[in-house]
Amino acid sequence: MNPGALYTASTWVIPVIFAVTFHEAAHGFIACRLGDDTAWRAGRVSFNPLKHIDPFGTIVLPAILLLSRSPFLFGYAKPVPVNFGRLQRPRRDMVWVALAGPGTNVLLAILSSLLFYALAFLPQTAALWLGHNLAHSVAINVVLCVFNMLPLPPLDGGRVAVGLLPRALALPLARLERYGILILLFFLFVLPFIGEKTGLRLNLLGWLIGVPADALYRLVLTITGHG
């Protein structure tokens, strides 16, 4: 790998690792506070990235998206184990546990945007590298938040929907969890490939993520004074 590619990779990989690590640790922390210490006992309430890294979701998938010049970049970590039956109020608390991850990503995006103000106090070379990391951190955390809030189990948005919907609708949605990743991969890769070959615009997931992510990105910049 040439130095330029290595430099670029370092400004993407580090923010991805931080984003998914804090995301998963937040799930475990809130679950523990609400009565389930499964993640705590498994050592997953930790800011050690090695506890959370998933070889495909944290490394291979972001690399594929980066090399294929995807319009968005994201990844995911090993899901934190949560025994929803041990929560104080399972349906309600499942929602809070699910929201903890995306909520943490929003906070990380805001923090990354605020840290831009500190770049003026650093040497130029360090400021440039850190600035790229922070810019990518804002983008990655925004996209990770929006992606995870899609209402499809096992994504956080799916768990929120299952916790809030009437049981008649929540149960069929919950049963989709075993197929959730396959459905996502279909929308991520198969449908856009078919669209490219047929000349049709079939990148529906890109639209579902891109529009709200752009709005959230602008909101983060606005509230941190960069709008």
Summary of the structure (lengths in Angstrom):
residues: 227
radius of gyration: 18.3
end to end distance: 35.9
largest distance: 59.1
contacts: 709
relative contact order: 0.11
helix: 76%
strand: 0%
